[in-house]
Amino acid sequence: MKDIIEVLEEYISEENPRKWAKLSSTIQFRRLVLALLKEILKELKRLNVSGGKNE
């Protein structure tokens, strides 16, 4: 599985603006949003478990 940043980079690229136009109405966009949310939640959980200390 790719790192979420690698996945996002594929969409953030300004080389293909048409990809942005099509993205918001696709199932692929919904999967991307859910993957990003999952990574955010995992990071928040990790921070909560560690007491908010930077490791």
N, C-alpha and C positions, 0 to 999 in steps of 0.2 A: 504494500500500500504506500502511495506517495505521501510525503509530508504535506500538510495543508498549505504551507507557503508555496510549495511547488505548484500545487493545483491552482491556487489563486493567481500566481504569476502568469499562467496560461491565459487567464481572463483579463488581467490588468494590462497586458501588453497593448500598446497603442498601435501596433502594426496592423491589426485587423479590427477596425471599428465596426464592421458588419456583425462580428461575433457578439459585440455588446448589444446591438439592436435586436438580435434574435434571442439573446440569452434570457431576458426577463419573462418570456412566455413559455419557457420549456421546462420539462421535468428535470433537465440537467441543472438548471438554475436552482430549483428547489433542493436538489441533492447537494449542491454546492453550499447553499445557505445552511442546510442541516449539518453538513460536515464542519463548517466553520463554527456553528453553535456548539457542536459536540466538543471541538477543541477548546473553545472558550470555557465551557463547563468543566472539562478535565483540568484545565489550568487553575480555575477558581477552586476546585476541590483540592488540588495539590497545595495551593497556597493556604487553604483553610486547615488542612492536616498539619502543615508545617508551622502553623501559628503565624503566618504572614511573614516569616523571616526569609530573607533572600539566601539561597544556598549557592 
